Amino acid sequence: MSGRNRENRIGWNMLIALLVLWGLFTVIPVVWSFGLTFFSYRGNDARFVGMGNYINIFSDKLFLKSFSNTLFYLIIQVPVMLLLAMVIAALLNNNSLKGRGIYRTIIFLPCVTSLITYSVLFKIMLAPDGIVNKLLMNLHIISEPTNWLGDPFWAKIVIIFALVWRWTGYNMIFYLAAMQNIPGEVYEAATVDGASKVRQFFSITIPLMKPIIIFTTITSTIGTLQLFDEPMVLTKGGPGDATITLSQLVYKNLFEYSPNQGYASTIAIFIVVAAVLLALLQFKVSKEESNEN
């Protein structure tokens, strides 16, 4: 057997092994989960209900609550986070800025910080006797301590703040890399033509970064639809169910409430469909904008 044929055989064997593993750990679980949506479980007793689970979720007040909460996080957190990441990336892209490497590290550091560590830190800081309340009271912004994690509205704001704090640096790295790949000659020509820095940013930087902006928007949207960690650790979905998300509802239907794998799988499939539809919508909008331009 020649060396080339041997290499081809090894390559095909590795590809086949990868496809087998992908099928075992991705395709089969997804298909199995989809099949579970047509059954209602009570313990080990499975009862075929057809489309019953899909119909029931839209009359389930807790599902509607978790869906509205997830949309709230999505609508507020994603635009704020991406806009902030873009602004920071633009500032750090300035070659005359000293210590850029240190700033990048500081801003990116929350992404690699342990979820448990920073969640515990947030809880301590936002406790009724925590440093945040003491600081605001000393500045006479509030007259009495605020129960940040015990109030339905402020608990959502805290979760959004935590998400922005943790993931802004992650998206900033993508934007900064994209900005640094734009040829400097383009900006030099625009400067000669009399374009201001602001005009260059909106007429050159943003259009040339459109692919990476679409990428970060889609990944952030999908990540928010699957949001589980921050609400679970910071508030456990409370107070009551005020901050519960769709992914938390899946968890609760599997491990906390009377276990019903069929209903939990239905909610999980809903999350997948919602993520796909939003991604397709974002692709369509960006394509239409490109055609108009």
Sequence and secondary structure as in RCSB ss.txt:
>XXXX:A:sequence
MSGRNRENRIGWNMLIALLVLWGLFTVIPVVWSFGLTFFSYRGNDARFVGMGNYINIFSDKLFLKSFSNTLFYLI
IQVPVMLLLAMVIAALLNNNSLKGRGIYRTIIFLPCVTSLITYSVLFKIMLAPDGIVNKLLMNLHIISEPTNWLG
DPFWAKIVIIFALVWRWTGYNMIFYLAAMQNIPGEVYEAATVDGASKVRQFFSITIPLMKPIIIFTTITSTIGTL
QLFDEPMVLTKGGPGDATITLSQLVYKNLFEYSPNQGYASTIAIFIVVAAVLLALLQFKVSKEESNEN
>XXXX:A:secstr
  HHHHHHHHHHHHHHHHHHHHIIIIIHHHHHHHHHTTEEEETTEEEE TTHHHHHHTT HHHHHHHHHHHHHHH
HHHHHHHHHHHHHHHHHT TT TTHHHHHHHHHGGGGS HHHHHHHHHHHTSTTSHHHHHHHHTTS SS   TTT
SHHHHHHHHHHHHHHHHHHHHHHHHHHHHHTS HHHHHHHHHTT  HHHHIIIIIHHHTHHHHHHHHHHHHHHHH
T  HHHHHHTTT STTTT  HHHHHHIIIIISS  HHHHHHHHHHHHHHHHHHHHHHHHHHHHHHHH 
